[in-house]
Amino acid sequence: MRLPLPRPRSLAGQLFAMQVVLVAVVVAGCAVFAYVTDRAQAEENARRQATATAAAVADSPSVVAAARSADPTAVLQPYAEALRRHAGVAFVVIMAPDGTRWTHPEPEQIGRTYLGHIEEAVAGRTHSETHLGVLGPSVRTVAPVFDGGGRVVALVSAGITIEEISEQVREQVAALLGMAGAALALGGAGTYVINARLRRHTHGMNATELSRMHDYHEAALHAVREGLVMLDGRRRIALINDGARELLGLDEGVVGRPAAELGLPATLTGALLSSEPRVDETHLTADRVLVVNTRPVVGGERRGTVATLRDRTELQALSGELDSERGFTEALRSQAHEAANRLHTVVSLIELGRVAEAVEFATAELELAQALTDRVVDAVGEPVLAALLLGKAAQANERGVELVLTEDSRIDDGLVPSALPSRDLVTILGNLIDNAVEAAGGTPHARVTVTVAARTGDGELLLRVADNGPGVRPADRDAVLGRGWSTRGPGRGLGLALVGQAVSRATGTLDVTDAEEGGAAFTVRLPLPAPMPADVPTPTAVQVPAAVPVPADVPVPADVPASADVPVPAALPMPPAVPVPRGTPGTPPAGSSEVVS
């Protein structure tokens, strides 16, 4: 049976052991150094003390006088012992120049030869050495005693035993070891506290686990396509991945900068700096729709914020298109319902034998429907905008709102540049019309007026939507394009923000003013490229024959002679403006300002 391998020690544990060993080695080294230094210093102090004592004895006149006497020991022994005790040395030995002792701490050694080197002293020089004597190894100094004539008449040796020096060093070493132990204990306690904090921060993981986690962290950070932003406790960018930099339009040098200085929209900056968590909030940048989630990092104190960003631009655009398709579907359903009602009316008139009234009713309905379509198609050559207007007209009619296309509306096909995506046009005009219909709904004679005109002379595409609803207060006009602004309650207010974003992308302008009908008017001006001049020759006039002969094989109505020619007028007269009743699909004739409903 294989025993499981023990788990490696945590990083904090390894550092703790390493620091304890390091502190112990440092303290031991300091102790050894202090011991050696103290020992050398103690020996030097002993040598100086012995030298001073020997020099003092050698300079004493009584010693010279005693050296000339018949019994020097009788005079010098009491003197030497008193001086030894007073000076704190181990011995004071006075001897003859040949080394015979006159004094000694042990009286039985008197008269014997001194153990040590006296050649230097006999020659008249003071000499210090460490030598083994009767009392043991000692540090000693030998000094000559001169008479009045400068002759050496005696020698003086004073010294301190190594045992006494070692005793002094042992006392100092005991104090040193106590201080070293205290330093080691204090260092170990400090190291333990620091490593306990480190263990708490590293969650007990060892170096290998931390390294592996860092590698996984880096791989995951750059692999996810969603944006990830981490702020520290001072609201500075601590970490940001590639996805977040792309979504927010930031460079690589953003780490360390305060989030409030990144130039992001105010609402997005507020969400990042908020101390409360945010869940699936929609925010707009210059060209993106972002879903933001934030969560503060808390561990006993606020440590920062983690924010995730998801790009919802494409999804929002597809959602808008889906809403438009649903609107078109509802419009078709409504028109099918109305068509069924008209068909039942025609069938009932025929069953009642009133064929002429049935034909007149059906013909009028067809003419009105065709006139509505012809009006929009003739005024708006851009197919996307034409389809959008027809669909919105049906939706507005379904909600009891008249949608009017003004007489000066005109966009020929091909005038809208390819740099201006059709999706942005649908976003701008569709949201403005939706808001206007919603604002005008419920008011008497609800009416929305739409102007779409490509003014090549002014180099602009004009889109204006006005309603006769309650309007927008002047105090709210600066905030009306912000995310979340709505008079319809929470969860709304994204449409106008998307309009502002699309207009900003197209480098256009958006103005909010009072409409003539009393409501609000939103005017969008988008730049158009200047038309390129071309040298096109003026075509010659084409002569139109006064009458076109009808071939003989073409059937001619009974009330027209077969040989008659059919005259073709120079211009077809426009039908008079016909008001469109509620629920009738179609468009007024071109050139009129009748209701598109």
HELIX and SHEET records of a PDB file:
HELIX    1   1 LEU A   11  ALA A   58  1                                  48    
HELIX    2   2 PRO A   61  ALA A   67  1                                   7    
HELIX    3   3 PRO A   72  ALA A   87  1                                  16    
HELIX    4   4 PRO A  107  GLN A  109  5                                   3    
HELIX    5   5 GLU A  119  VAL A  122  1                                   4    
HELIX    6   6 ILE A  162  THR A  202  1                                  41    
HELIX    7   7 ALA A  207  ALA A  223  1                                  17    
HELIX    8   8 ASP A  242  LEU A  248  1                                   7    
HELIX    9   9 GLU A  252  VAL A  254  5                                   3    
HELIX   10  10 ALA A  259  GLU A  261  5                                   3    
HELIX   11  11 ALA A  266  LEU A  273  1                                   8    
HELIX   12  12 THR A  313  GLU A  351  1                                  39    
HELIX   13  13 VAL A  355  ALA A  379  1                                  25    
HELIX   14  14 PRO A  383  GLU A  398  1                                  16    
HELIX   15  15 SER A  422  ALA A  440  1                                  19    
HELIX   16  16 PRO A  474  ASP A  476  5                                   3    
HELIX   17  17 GLY A  495  ARG A  505  1                                  11    
SHEET    1   A 4 PHE A  91  MET A  95  0                                        
SHEET    2   A 4 VAL A 152  THR A 161 -1                                        
SHEET    3   A 4 GLY A 136  PHE A 146 -1                                        
SHEET    4   A 4 HIS A 127  GLY A 133 -1                                        
SHEET    1   B 5 ILE A 237  ILE A 240  0                                        
SHEET    2   B 5 GLY A 227  ASP A 232 -1                                        
SHEET    3   B 5 ARG A 302  ASP A 311 -1                                        
SHEET    4   B 5 VAL A 289  VAL A 298 -1                                        
SHEET    5   B 5 ARG A 278  LEU A 284 -1                                        
SHEET    1   C 6 THR A 509  ASP A 514  0                                        
SHEET    2   C 6 ALA A 520  PRO A 527 -1                                        
SHEET    3   C 6 GLU A 460  ASP A 467 -1                                        
SHEET    4   C 6 ARG A 447  ARG A 455 -1                                        
SHEET    5   C 6 GLU A 402  LEU A 405  1                                        
SHEET    6   C 6 VAL A 595  VAL A 596 -1                                        
SHEET    1   D 2 ALA A 547  VAL A 548  0                                        
SHEET    2   D 2 VAL A 566  PRO A 567 -1                                        
END                                                                             
